[in-house]
Amino acid sequence: MEIDRIVADLRREAERIGKAITALLGSGSGSAAGAPAKRGRKPKAAPQGIQKRKRRGRLTPEGRKRLSEAMKKRWAERRRKG
């Protein structure tokens, strides 16, 4: 049948493409499951003695309470208007 020949041709083509991909990636690339190797520079290690920046913008309990009260007031005004 014509379909059997087409399927056989497609399988041969898929095998040829698979071999081409393997050749391009190289057998010793160390990548998992045929995934392409990562490109670009490797990240630099942080120099010794330098610490990460402290996080800012955290609310204190008092600030959180003030914000909560302000938002409650805002939503109460909106409810009154419409």
WOTAKA-V384903 format. One record per residue. N is the residue number from 1. RES is the residue in one small letter. SS is DSSP state (2 for helix, 1 for strand, 0 for the rest). PHI is phi in whole degrees, 0 to 359 (none if undefined). OMEGA is omega in degrees with one decimal (none if undefined). Layout:
n = (N,N)
res = (RES,RES)
ss = (SS,SS)
phi = (PHI,PHI)
omega = (OMEGA,OMEGA)
This chain:
n = (1,2,3,4,5,6,7,8,9,10,11,12,13,14,15,16,17,18,19,20,21,22,23,24,25,26,27,28,29,30,31,32,33,34,35,36,37,38,39,40,41,42,43,44,45,46,47,48,49,50,51,52,53,54,55,56,57,58,59,60,61,62,63,64,65,66,67,68,69,70,71,72,73,74,75,76,77,78,79,80,81,82)
res = (m,e,i,d,r,i,v,a,d,l,r,r,e,a,e,r,i,g,k,a,i,t,a,l,l,g,s,g,s,g,s,a,a,g,a,p,a,k,r,g,r,k,p,k,a,a,p,q,g,i,q,k,r,k,r,r,g,r,l,t,p,e,g,r,k,r,l,s,e,a,m,k,k,r,w,a,e,r,r,r,k,g)
ss = (0,2,2,2,2,2,2,2,2,2,2,2,2,2,2,2,2,2,2,2,2,2,2,2,2,0,0,0,0,0,0,2,2,2,0,0,0,0,0,0,0,0,0,0,0,0,0,0,0,0,0,0,0,0,0,0,0,0,0,0,2,2,2,2,2,2,2,2,2,2,2,2,2,2,2,2,2,2,2,2,2,0)
phi = (none,293,296,298,293,297,296,296,298,294,294,296,296,297,294,297,294,300,295,296,296,299,295,292,283,85,285,257,287,77,274,276,56,75,289,295,293,290,248,100,284,282,294,284,284,294,299,295,90,263,262,293,294,285,284,239,90,279,275,279,304,293,296,295,293,297,296,299,295,295,291,298,295,298,290,295,295,294,295,294,290,218)
omega = (-180.0,-177.2,-179.9,179.4,179.5,179.9,178.9,177.5,179.8,178.8,177.8,178.9,178.8,178.8,178.9,178.8,177.6,178.0,179.2,179.1,178.9,179.6,179.7,-178.1,-177.5,-176.5,-177.2,-176.8,179.1,179.6,-176.4,172.1,175.7,179.0,-180.0,179.6,178.7,-178.3,176.2,-178.5,173.8,179.2,178.8,175.1,179.0,178.9,-179.8,176.0,179.2,-179.0,177.4,179.2,176.1,177.7,178.5,174.6,177.9,-179.8,172.0,177.0,178.9,179.1,178.6,179.5,177.9,178.9,179.0,179.9,179.6,179.8,177.3,178.6,-179.4,-178.3,176.4,178.2,179.3,179.7,179.7,-178.3,-172.8,none)
